[in-house]
Amino acid sequence: MALSVPGYSPGFKKPPETLRLRRRRARSLGARRSAGGRPEPEPRRAALAAGLPLRPYPAAGRGGGPGAPGRNPFARLDNRPRAAAEPQDGPPGAPGAFPGSPPERGELRAEKPGGAALAAPPQTSQRSFSESDMPSSRSTELPVDWSIKTRLLFTSPHPFTWADHLKAQEEAQGVVQHCRATEVTLPPSVQDPKLCTELRCAFQQSLIYWLHPAFPWLSLFPRIGADRKMSATTSPWSNDESLQHILMSDWSVSFTSLYNLLKTKLCPYFYVCTYQFTILFRAAGLAGNDVITALISPTTRGIREAMKNEGIEFSLPLVTESGHEKKKAPGTSVGPGEEQAVSDEDEEESFSWLEEIGVQDKIKKPDILSIKLRKEKHEVQMDHRPESVVLVKGANTFTLLNFLINCKSLIAASGPQAGLPPTLLSPIAFRGATMQMLKARSVNVKKQCVSGYKDQFSLEITGPIMPHSLHSVTMLLRSSQSGSFSAGLYTHEPTAVFNICPPVDQVPGKEIVREELANCGLHPKTLDQLSQTPLLGKSSLRNVDMSDYLYNWRA
């Protein structure tokens, strides 16, 4: 609330008041020139007496002389009290600042149009806490990250030359270890990584993934927003309906094979990447769930309506319904009939108060169409956003499987991706899959420091990096780099929302999960991590720093 200052108002002034102010300004200017000083005008003295923060006049040496111009008559003195700054707890830096990150920018001062300088409030992100930077405490394990990474950049004071130029025998051994799901255990620190055959074979093993379909001239990940990259490639199936039918039939067989492996707990998880959305299927026991789960993101109202029409029960974990809509309990979904009944009941309750005061006949009620459009507005607004993520659980995942196989909109009808089936990504082999390798290369550079230059070693890994590969590589680097490295992680953003913690009825024990998923093809430590309840929310790991075998991470 603004304080009133006697003799001063920033509002409109009548002509007599304007003339009076001019005479006062002339007298004060003459007194200032004669005295050689610069006394405060009466309105300014009154404002200062009231304790209001005002801009100081320029120093005398910079314009206080006789020939210096007076104060800008159009500048408005701010007579509003400044909000008291909240005291900060702790030091100026962030309490959990990430090691090696740039210091936080200091408080900025913004110039208001009227000339008054106000301290700008710290710029806070409009995202929720789960999306903003989340510094961590030091720990021996990283939180589980279900997003797909497109690039990993590791840096370390120790060289990565051991990861280059694998021998033919080491490459073959790594492939065999992957196919046989061989468990490799390394010592905490490898003295000479370049001569350690077990390390090099295990690194080769961690880079393997399985893909369907596969075309050597076409990159099939990512699919969302990939039209520009695919526009220059040749697509012989784009105008050939018979070829499209063959590709889709082959894809349906591979998709069904993957789901059967997941159902029998021989496959831990897999991804279905379409040109519109991405689906993560997880086996029972992973992410704290005791049933099969599927997360779809991002979705649109059309996809959700089509799923409802097929009888697929699902929930929107990030949507808190309020107002005229029914608040759903976590993990539950409202069927079409029940939703219509709830909608009609809410409409009657919304106009019941008019009858209580006896004016129901005098006020025109909105028609059914406008009410329906108002309800649908919220659903359309969250389309293509992380909040539109859909969760399908249990037996409904099988119905989702049939829905996706028969869904015509799953494949683009035009553009560079026309007629191309979705991409299937899996950590293990399945029917019709092609073995692929993540690309890895090491680079040595000189980094400037206080004493001169020092060697900076880096390892870059690119491709569709799934959660098991991220965990396997970090386990290997713990031993090869003597527990000292940093990493920058680049996320495929539509998959970051897969780190939400869905509502669970019963969390299975770690021993039960390890026993039931013992044949899923993952390392036991990797399986332990993937069975954890997700903690990152709508964000994902962005930076990782290991020092003395302890992790610091930021999401």
Backbone torsions as a table, in degrees:
resi	resn	phi	psi	omega
1	MET	NA	129.6	-177.7
2	ALA	-72.0	143.5	176.8
3	LEU	-91.8	140.3	178.0
4	SER	-82.2	131.6	-179.9
5	VAL	-112.5	124.5	-179.9
6	PRO	-61.2	134.4	176.1
7	GLY	80.6	4.1	-178.3
8	TYR	-145.0	134.1	174.8
9	SER	-151.4	133.3	178.9
10	PRO	-79.6	0.9	-176.5
11	GLY	-81.4	-165.1	-176.8
12	PHE	-72.2	139.8	-180.0
13	LYS	-117.3	140.2	177.5
14	LYS	-75.9	158.3	-177.4
15	PRO	-52.8	-45.2	178.7
16	PRO	-58.7	-37.4	179.7
17	GLU	-68.7	-35.3	178.6
18	THR	-64.7	-44.1	178.0
19	LEU	-63.1	-39.3	179.9
20	ARG	-62.5	-41.3	178.2
21	LEU	-65.5	-36.9	177.9
22	ARG	-63.2	-42.9	179.3
23	ARG	-63.6	-41.0	178.1
24	ARG	-62.2	-41.5	-178.3
25	ARG	-66.5	-38.7	178.9
26	ALA	-64.8	-42.6	179.5
27	ARG	-64.7	-44.0	-178.4
28	SER	-66.9	-35.1	179.1
29	LEU	-67.9	-40.1	177.5
30	GLY	-64.7	-40.6	178.5
31	ALA	-64.7	-36.3	-179.1
32	ARG	-68.3	-38.8	-180.0
33	ARG	-68.4	-37.9	-179.8
34	SER	-70.9	-37.0	-177.1
35	ALA	-87.2	-13.3	-179.4
36	GLY	76.9	-0.8	179.4
37	GLY	-106.2	-165.4	-179.1
38	ARG	-142.3	81.8	-178.2
39	PRO	-69.7	157.3	-179.9
40	GLU	-76.0	136.2	174.3
41	PRO	-63.3	160.5	-176.9
42	GLU	-62.3	-43.7	177.5
43	PRO	-61.8	-36.3	-179.1
44	ARG	-70.0	-38.9	177.3
45	ARG	-62.4	-38.8	179.0
46	ALA	-65.7	-38.7	179.4
47	ALA	-67.0	-41.0	178.2
48	LEU	-66.4	-35.9	178.3
49	ALA	-65.5	-28.8	178.3
50	ALA	-81.2	-1.9	177.4
51	GLY	82.1	23.8	-179.2
52	LEU	-88.0	140.2	178.8
53	PRO	-78.6	117.0	-179.0
54	LEU	-122.6	157.0	178.3
55	ARG	-71.4	137.9	176.8
56	PRO	-74.8	155.0	173.3
57	TYR	-70.0	156.8	174.9
58	PRO	-58.4	152.2	-178.9
59	ALA	-62.1	156.3	-176.7
60	ALA	-63.3	-35.6	-178.6
61	GLY	-69.3	-18.0	-177.4
62	ARG	-104.5	9.4	-180.0
63	GLY	156.9	15.3	178.8
64	GLY	-89.8	3.2	-177.6
65	GLY	-74.8	177.9	-178.2
66	PRO	-62.1	-34.6	-177.2
67	GLY	-88.6	5.2	-176.8
68	ALA	-75.9	140.7	178.9
69	PRO	-68.9	153.8	179.1
70	GLY	-77.0	-176.3	-178.8
71	ARG	-67.1	145.6	178.5
72	ASN	-60.3	119.0	-177.0
73	PRO	-70.3	-16.6	-179.3
74	PHE	-91.0	-7.0	178.5
75	ALA	-73.1	136.2	-177.1
76	ARG	-102.6	125.8	174.9
77	LEU	-73.6	134.6	-177.3
78	ASP	-86.6	114.6	-179.3
79	ASN	-103.3	20.8	177.2
80	ARG	-98.6	135.3	-180.0
81	PRO	-69.4	140.3	177.6
82	ARG	-77.7	139.2	178.8
83	ALA	-65.1	139.2	-179.5
84	ALA	-65.8	132.5	-179.8
85	ALA	-72.6	137.7	179.5
86	GLU	-76.1	132.5	179.3
87	PRO	-66.3	140.1	179.0
88	GLN	-87.9	140.8	176.4
89	ASP	-89.4	119.4	175.6
90	GLY	93.9	-169.3	-177.2
91	PRO	-70.9	167.2	-179.4
92	PRO	-62.1	-32.4	-179.8
93	GLY	-71.5	165.6	177.7
94	ALA	-64.8	138.0	-176.1
95	PRO	-62.5	-30.5	-179.2
96	GLY	-119.6	44.3	-174.4
97	ALA	-60.1	143.0	-178.5
98	PHE	-77.2	133.6	-178.9
99	PRO	-60.9	131.9	177.2
100	GLY	85.0	-2.8	-179.6
101	SER	-81.6	154.2	-179.6
102	PRO	-65.4	147.9	-179.4
103	PRO	-64.8	153.5	179.9
104	GLU	-66.4	142.7	-179.9
105	ARG	-70.7	139.3	-177.2
106	GLY	-70.0	176.8	-177.5
107	GLU	-69.5	129.3	-179.0
108	LEU	-90.5	154.3	176.0
109	ARG	-116.5	123.1	-176.5
110	ALA	-102.3	134.6	179.0
111	GLU	-87.5	119.8	177.9
112	LYS	-75.9	155.6	-178.6
113	PRO	-57.1	-32.9	-178.5
114	GLY	-76.9	-8.7	178.9
115	GLY	109.1	-10.3	-178.4
116	ALA	-86.2	131.6	-179.2
117	ALA	-93.2	125.4	178.1
118	LEU	-120.1	146.9	178.1
119	ALA	-71.9	123.0	-179.9
120	ALA	-74.0	136.2	178.5
121	PRO	-67.1	152.5	178.6
122	PRO	-57.4	134.6	-178.1
123	GLN	-76.7	111.0	178.6
124	THR	-101.0	146.4	-179.1
125	SER	-69.2	146.9	177.5
126	GLN	-79.4	-5.3	178.7
127	ARG	-78.2	162.3	176.3
128	SER	-73.1	171.8	-176.7
129	PHE	-62.7	-31.9	-179.9
130	SER	-67.5	-21.9	-179.2
131	GLU	-95.6	-21.5	-176.1
132	SER	-82.2	179.2	-178.9
133	ASP	-63.1	129.8	-179.4
134	MET	-122.2	92.6	176.7
135	PRO	-70.5	152.4	-175.4
136	SER	-117.3	167.9	169.2
137	SER	-91.5	164.4	-177.0
138	ARG	-69.9	134.1	-178.4
139	SER	-148.7	165.7	-179.0
140	THR	-88.0	-12.2	-179.5
141	GLU	-133.9	151.6	175.2
142	LEU	-87.5	151.8	172.9
143	PRO	-68.8	153.8	-179.6
144	VAL	-68.3	137.0	-179.3
145	ASP	-127.5	110.8	-176.1
146	TRP	-90.4	2.7	178.2
147	SER	-78.5	158.5	176.2
148	ILE	-92.6	128.3	177.3
149	LYS	-93.4	145.2	177.0
150	THR	-101.9	-17.9	-178.1
151	ARG	-159.8	138.9	173.4
152	LEU	-123.8	132.7	177.5
153	LEU	-125.7	107.2	-179.8
154	PHE	-99.3	139.6	173.6
155	THR	-128.1	147.1	-176.1
156	SER	-159.3	152.1	173.2
157	PRO	-72.5	-10.0	179.0
158	HIS	-106.0	145.5	-174.4
159	PRO	-70.1	155.9	177.0
160	PHE	-107.8	20.4	-176.0
161	THR	-62.9	-19.4	179.2
162	TRP	-66.9	-19.4	-178.0
163	ALA	-86.3	-3.9	-177.5
164	ASP	-101.5	153.2	169.4
165	HIS	52.6	62.3	176.4
166	LEU	-68.0	144.8	175.4
167	LYS	-71.7	160.0	-178.6
168	ALA	-61.2	-38.7	180.0
169	GLN	-67.7	-38.8	179.8
170	GLU	-68.1	-39.8	178.6
171	GLU	-64.8	-43.5	179.1
172	ALA	-65.5	-38.9	179.4
173	GLN	-66.0	-37.1	177.8
174	GLY	-64.8	-38.4	178.4
175	VAL	-66.7	-42.0	179.4
176	VAL	-65.2	-40.7	178.9
177	GLN	-62.8	-36.9	178.5
178	HIS	-68.2	-46.4	-177.5
179	CYS	-65.0	-32.5	-179.2
180	ARG	-94.7	2.4	-180.0
181	ALA	53.4	46.8	-179.3
182	THR	-73.2	132.1	178.5
183	GLU	-86.9	124.1	-178.6
184	VAL	-113.3	126.9	178.7
185	THR	-119.8	122.3	-179.3
186	LEU	-106.8	156.5	175.7
187	PRO	-68.1	161.9	-179.4
188	PRO	-56.4	-31.8	-179.7
189	SER	-141.4	127.5	177.7
190	VAL	-96.2	123.2	-174.3
191	GLN	-66.1	-49.0	-179.9
192	ASP	-127.5	89.9	-175.0
193	PRO	-60.6	-30.9	-176.1
194	LYS	-67.9	-24.9	180.0
195	LEU	-100.2	3.4	-178.2
196	CYS	-91.3	103.3	-179.2
197	THR	-65.9	-37.3	-179.5
198	GLU	-62.0	-39.9	179.4
199	LEU	-64.9	-46.3	-177.2
200	ARG	-66.9	-38.5	176.9
201	CYS	-67.4	-40.1	178.9
202	ALA	-66.7	-34.0	176.5
203	PHE	-65.4	-42.2	175.9
204	GLN	-61.5	-39.6	179.6
205	GLN	-63.6	-36.9	-176.3
206	SER	-75.8	-13.3	-177.2
207	LEU	-91.9	-3.5	-173.9
208	ILE	-87.8	137.8	172.0
209	TYR	-144.9	170.3	-175.0
210	TRP	-121.5	140.1	-169.8
211	LEU	-137.5	144.8	170.6
212	HIS	-152.4	136.6	-9.3
213	PRO	-74.4	173.4	-178.6
214	ALA	-137.2	125.6	175.9
215	PHE	-131.5	122.2	-174.5
216	PRO	-58.2	-30.4	-176.0
217	TRP	-91.5	2.0	-173.0
218	LEU	-132.6	126.4	175.6
219	SER	-84.2	121.8	-174.4
220	LEU	-103.8	16.9	170.8
221	PHE	-152.7	135.8	-5.8
222	PRO	-76.3	161.8	178.7
223	ARG	-100.5	-31.5	179.2
224	ILE	-74.1	122.8	179.4
225	GLY	74.2	22.4	-176.9
226	ALA	-100.1	9.4	-176.6
227	ASP	-61.5	-38.1	-177.4
228	ARG	-66.3	-40.3	-180.0
229	LYS	-69.8	-33.7	-177.1
230	MET	-84.9	-9.5	-174.1
231	SER	-65.7	-27.0	-177.8
232	ALA	-90.3	-1.3	-178.5
233	THR	-96.2	159.4	-179.9
234	THR	-87.6	132.1	179.2
235	SER	-125.4	90.4	-176.8
236	PRO	-66.5	-16.5	-177.9
237	TRP	-90.9	-6.0	-173.5
238	SER	-62.4	-32.5	-179.1
239	ASN	-116.7	13.4	-178.1
240	ASP	-116.4	100.9	-176.3
241	GLU	-67.1	-34.9	179.2
242	SER	-65.7	-39.8	177.0
243	LEU	-67.7	-37.7	176.4
244	GLN	-62.1	-40.4	179.1
245	HIS	-64.1	-39.5	178.6
246	ILE	-66.0	-44.5	179.3
247	LEU	-61.8	-43.6	-178.4
248	MET	-68.7	-37.1	177.6
249	SER	-64.5	-42.7	178.0
250	ASP	-65.7	-38.6	179.1
251	TRP	-65.6	-39.2	179.5
252	SER	-61.5	-39.3	178.0
253	VAL	-64.7	-43.4	179.5
254	SER	-66.0	-42.0	179.9
255	PHE	-62.6	-44.6	178.4
256	THR	-64.2	-38.6	177.5
257	SER	-61.6	-43.6	179.2
258	LEU	-63.0	-43.7	-179.0
259	TYR	-64.2	-39.1	178.1
260	ASN	-64.3	-39.2	175.9
261	LEU	-63.6	-38.9	178.8
262	LEU	-66.3	-41.8	-177.4
263	LYS	-65.5	-36.2	179.4
264	THR	-88.1	7.3	176.4
265	LYS	63.5	30.9	172.2
266	LEU	-98.7	-10.0	174.1
267	CYS	-127.7	126.7	-176.9
268	PRO	-73.5	-39.9	-178.1
269	TYR	-166.9	166.3	172.0
270	PHE	-160.1	163.7	-177.6
271	TYR	-117.5	143.9	171.0
272	VAL	-117.5	113.6	-174.4
273	CYS	-109.5	111.8	176.9
274	THR	-105.3	176.8	179.9
275	TYR	-76.3	-9.4	-179.7
276	GLN	-111.4	-37.5	-174.3
277	PHE	-150.9	170.4	178.3
278	THR	-125.1	141.3	-179.8
279	ILE	-120.8	134.0	175.2
280	LEU	-112.7	114.8	173.6
281	PHE	-97.5	130.4	179.3
282	ARG	-125.3	140.5	180.0
283	ALA	-72.4	160.3	176.7
284	ALA	-63.3	133.2	-178.8
285	GLY	108.1	-20.1	179.4
286	LEU	-92.3	150.6	178.1
287	ALA	58.7	27.6	177.1
288	GLY	76.4	11.8	179.9
289	ASN	-105.0	141.8	179.3
290	ASP	-97.6	7.3	177.2
291	VAL	-134.2	166.9	175.8
292	ILE	-66.4	137.0	179.4
293	THR	-128.2	154.3	175.6
294	ALA	-138.7	127.9	176.9
295	LEU	-111.2	131.2	-178.9
296	ILE	-120.1	126.1	-179.9
297	SER	-156.1	142.6	-14.3
298	PRO	-82.5	161.0	-179.4
299	THR	-120.6	168.4	175.6
300	THR	-124.3	167.3	179.3
301	ARG	-61.4	-35.3	179.6
302	GLY	-63.9	-41.5	178.7
303	ILE	-66.0	-42.6	-179.1
304	ARG	-65.9	-39.0	177.5
305	GLU	-65.5	-39.6	178.2
306	ALA	-64.1	-38.3	177.8
307	MET	-66.4	-38.7	177.3
308	LYS	-63.4	-42.0	-179.5
309	ASN	-64.9	-27.2	177.4
310	GLU	-84.5	0.2	179.0
311	GLY	80.9	19.8	178.8
312	ILE	-85.8	120.0	177.0
313	GLU	-85.4	129.4	-179.5
314	PHE	-147.2	171.5	178.1
315	SER	-136.0	160.9	175.7
316	LEU	-111.4	94.4	-171.8
317	PRO	-62.0	-27.5	-174.9
318	LEU	-97.7	5.1	-178.7
319	VAL	-106.4	121.3	175.0
320	THR	-103.5	105.9	-176.6
321	GLU	-77.4	142.8	-178.5
322	SER	-148.8	-179.3	177.9
323	GLY	70.2	-128.0	-175.9
324	HIS	-77.6	-12.0	-179.4
325	GLU	-88.2	154.8	-178.8
326	LYS	-78.5	134.9	176.2
327	LYS	-78.3	119.6	-177.2
328	LYS	-90.0	143.5	174.5
329	ALA	-70.6	151.1	-178.8
330	PRO	-57.8	134.7	175.9
331	GLY	82.5	5.7	180.0
332	THR	-113.6	158.3	177.1
333	SER	-131.2	153.5	-178.4
334	VAL	-103.6	126.7	179.3
335	GLY	-72.3	165.6	-177.9
336	PRO	-59.8	-44.0	-179.4
337	GLY	-66.2	-43.7	-179.7
338	GLU	-66.2	-37.9	179.4
339	GLU	-64.0	-39.8	179.3
340	GLN	-66.0	-40.2	178.9
341	ALA	-64.4	-42.3	178.8
342	VAL	-64.0	-39.0	-179.7
343	SER	-63.3	-45.0	180.0
344	ASP	-64.5	-39.8	-179.9
345	GLU	-64.3	-41.6	179.9
346	ASP	-65.7	-35.7	179.1
347	GLU	-64.4	-41.1	178.9
348	GLU	-65.3	-40.5	-179.7
349	GLU	-68.5	-31.8	-176.3
350	SER	-68.2	-23.6	179.9
351	PHE	-109.6	4.9	-179.2
352	SER	-68.3	-29.8	-178.5
353	TRP	-68.1	-24.5	176.9
354	LEU	-66.2	-36.6	178.6
355	GLU	-69.4	-32.3	-178.7
356	GLU	-65.0	-34.5	-179.5
357	ILE	-97.3	1.8	172.4
358	GLY	76.6	27.9	-179.7
359	VAL	-122.8	23.3	-177.1
360	GLN	-65.9	-25.2	-178.9
361	ASP	-87.8	-16.1	-176.3
362	LYS	-91.1	-18.4	-177.4
363	ILE	-108.9	130.5	-179.8
364	LYS	-78.4	124.2	179.2
365	LYS	-82.1	145.6	177.1
366	PRO	-66.2	146.8	-178.5
367	ASP	-74.8	170.2	-175.8
368	ILE	-64.0	-36.1	-177.7
369	LEU	-65.4	-42.8	-179.9
370	SER	-67.2	-36.2	177.1
371	ILE	-64.2	-41.7	-179.6
372	LYS	-65.8	-41.2	179.1
373	LEU	-64.9	-36.8	179.0
374	ARG	-66.5	-37.2	178.1
375	LYS	-70.0	-35.5	-177.9
376	GLU	-77.2	-16.2	-178.3
377	LYS	-61.9	-42.1	-179.6
378	HIS	-65.3	-38.5	-179.7
379	GLU	-65.9	-38.5	-179.0
380	VAL	-72.6	-33.9	-177.7
381	GLN	-64.1	-30.1	-177.5
382	MET	-91.6	2.9	177.3
383	ASP	-61.9	142.1	178.6
384	HIS	64.5	15.1	178.0
385	ARG	-111.4	160.9	178.4
386	PRO	-57.9	-29.7	-179.1
387	GLU	-66.1	-14.3	-179.0
388	SER	-85.4	7.4	-178.7
389	VAL	-60.2	138.4	-176.9
390	VAL	-114.8	138.1	178.9
391	LEU	-115.0	125.4	176.4
392	VAL	-119.7	134.4	-174.1
393	LYS	-129.6	154.3	170.4
394	GLY	65.3	-138.3	-176.1
395	ALA	-66.0	-18.9	178.5
396	ASN	-67.3	-19.2	177.5
397	THR	-67.7	-31.2	176.6
398	PHE	-69.5	-38.7	174.6
399	THR	-63.7	-36.7	176.7
400	LEU	-64.0	-38.2	177.1
401	LEU	-57.5	-50.6	179.3
402	ASN	-63.9	-37.4	178.4
403	PHE	-62.2	-43.7	-178.3
404	LEU	-68.7	-36.6	-179.8
405	ILE	-65.6	-35.5	-176.4
406	ASN	-97.4	-1.1	-176.0
407	CYS	-78.7	119.8	-179.3
408	LYS	-71.7	-31.9	-177.8
409	SER	-78.5	1.0	177.9
410	LEU	-68.6	-24.3	-178.5
411	ILE	-113.4	138.4	179.6
412	ALA	-65.0	137.3	179.7
413	ALA	-87.2	-18.9	179.8
414	SER	-149.0	169.4	179.7
415	GLY	93.2	-176.5	-177.9
416	PRO	-63.0	-25.7	-179.1
417	GLN	-96.7	13.6	-177.9
418	ALA	-63.4	129.4	177.6
419	GLY	77.5	2.2	-177.7
420	LEU	-93.4	121.6	-179.8
421	PRO	-65.1	159.5	178.2
422	PRO	-61.4	159.3	179.5
423	THR	-88.3	131.7	174.9
424	LEU	-105.2	125.0	178.8
425	LEU	-119.3	130.7	-177.1
426	SER	-145.7	149.0	174.9
427	PRO	-78.5	-13.2	-178.8
428	ILE	-127.2	167.7	-178.5
429	ALA	-73.3	150.0	175.3
430	PHE	-149.5	172.7	-174.2
431	ARG	-64.3	125.9	179.9
432	GLY	81.9	4.5	-177.0
433	ALA	-81.8	157.3	176.4
434	THR	-119.2	131.4	177.7
435	MET	-73.3	131.2	179.2
436	GLN	-127.2	162.3	-179.3
437	MET	-124.9	137.0	169.9
438	LEU	-69.9	146.1	-179.8
439	LYS	-87.7	130.2	179.8
440	ALA	-131.3	137.9	175.7
441	ARG	-150.7	146.1	179.8
442	SER	-108.0	144.9	-178.7
443	VAL	-134.6	136.3	176.6
444	ASN	-112.8	128.0	-179.4
445	VAL	-132.1	164.1	175.0
446	LYS	-98.8	128.1	-178.7
447	LYS	-111.8	130.8	-178.5
448	GLN	-75.7	136.0	177.6
449	CYS	-137.2	-173.4	-175.0
450	VAL	-64.4	-41.9	-175.5
451	SER	-86.6	-1.5	-179.5
452	GLY	141.7	-121.2	178.7
453	TYR	-126.5	145.3	175.8
454	LYS	-134.6	158.2	-177.8
455	ASP	-73.7	135.1	174.9
456	GLN	-123.2	118.6	-175.9
457	PHE	-103.7	139.2	-178.1
458	SER	-138.2	154.0	177.1
459	LEU	-132.7	123.0	-178.8
460	GLU	-112.5	131.5	177.8
461	ILE	-124.7	127.7	-179.0
462	THR	-127.2	155.1	-178.8
463	GLY	128.9	-177.6	175.0
464	PRO	-75.2	93.1	-174.5
465	ILE	-90.1	109.8	-177.5
466	MET	-88.2	168.1	-174.2
467	PRO	-56.1	-39.2	-177.6
468	HIS	-67.7	-34.9	178.9
469	SER	-67.7	-41.3	178.7
470	LEU	-59.8	-45.4	-179.0
471	HIS	-68.2	-40.2	-179.3
472	SER	-64.4	-43.2	-179.2
473	VAL	-65.4	-42.7	179.6
474	THR	-65.5	-33.7	175.6
475	MET	-64.8	-39.9	179.1
476	LEU	-68.6	-41.1	-179.1
477	LEU	-69.3	-25.6	175.2
478	ARG	-58.7	-40.1	-179.2
479	SER	-83.0	-42.3	-174.0
480	SER	-74.0	-31.0	-177.3
481	GLN	-102.4	16.4	176.8
482	SER	56.4	38.8	175.4
483	GLY	68.2	29.7	-178.6
484	SER	-142.9	104.5	175.4
485	PHE	-164.6	163.3	175.2
486	SER	-128.8	158.2	-177.0
487	ALA	-147.1	139.1	169.4
488	GLY	-107.6	127.9	-173.8
489	LEU	-113.4	127.6	-177.9
490	TYR	-109.3	118.2	-170.4
491	THR	-99.7	142.0	167.1
492	HIS	-75.2	102.7	-165.4
493	GLU	-55.0	-38.5	179.1
494	PRO	-60.3	-16.7	-178.8
495	THR	-98.6	-2.2	-178.9
496	ALA	-64.1	-30.3	-177.5
497	VAL	-71.0	-9.8	177.7
498	PHE	-68.0	-7.3	179.2
499	ASN	-88.3	6.9	176.7
500	ILE	-67.7	156.1	179.0
501	CYS	-97.6	100.5	-179.5
502	PRO	-71.1	153.4	177.9
503	PRO	-63.9	135.8	-177.9
504	VAL	-124.1	146.7	177.1
505	ASP	-86.1	-40.6	-177.9
506	GLN	-150.4	126.9	-179.7
507	VAL	-89.4	118.6	179.8
508	PRO	-70.2	149.8	179.7
509	GLY	-72.3	157.1	-177.7
510	LYS	-64.0	-38.2	-179.4
511	GLU	-66.8	-38.4	179.5
512	ILE	-66.4	-42.5	-179.9
513	VAL	-63.9	-42.9	-178.9
514	ARG	-65.5	-34.6	-179.8
515	GLU	-73.4	-42.7	-176.5
516	GLU	-74.3	-31.4	-178.6
517	LEU	-106.1	26.7	-177.4
518	ALA	-64.8	-26.2	-176.7
519	ASN	-105.3	22.5	-177.0
520	CYS	-84.7	-4.9	175.8
521	GLY	92.3	9.0	-179.9
522	LEU	-108.6	154.7	174.8
523	HIS	-64.5	142.2	-178.7
524	PRO	-55.4	-37.5	179.4
525	LYS	-69.5	-37.4	175.6
526	THR	-64.4	-39.8	178.2
527	LEU	-64.3	-38.7	177.2
528	ASP	-62.0	-39.7	-179.7
529	GLN	-68.9	-42.3	-178.1
530	LEU	-70.3	-18.3	177.6
531	SER	-82.8	-7.2	179.1
532	GLN	-69.7	156.1	174.0
533	THR	-75.0	128.6	-178.7
534	PRO	-60.3	142.5	-177.0
535	LEU	-121.4	-9.0	-170.2
536	LEU	-85.7	-10.5	179.8
537	GLY	67.3	-133.4	-178.5
538	LYS	-86.4	2.3	179.7
539	SER	-103.5	-179.0	179.7
540	SER	-145.6	168.0	179.7
541	LEU	-64.9	130.9	179.1
542	ARG	-113.7	-39.4	-179.1
543	ASN	-136.8	141.2	177.3
544	VAL	-133.0	135.8	177.6
545	ASP	-134.0	125.9	176.3
546	MET	-113.9	129.6	177.7
547	SER	-142.6	127.2	-177.5
548	ASP	54.8	41.0	175.9
549	TYR	64.6	22.0	176.5
550	LEU	-122.9	139.6	-176.4
551	TYR	-92.2	142.0	159.8
552	ASN	-122.2	137.0	-177.9
553	TRP	-140.0	157.4	177.2
554	ARG	-136.0	136.1	179.0
555	ALA	-113.0	NA	NA
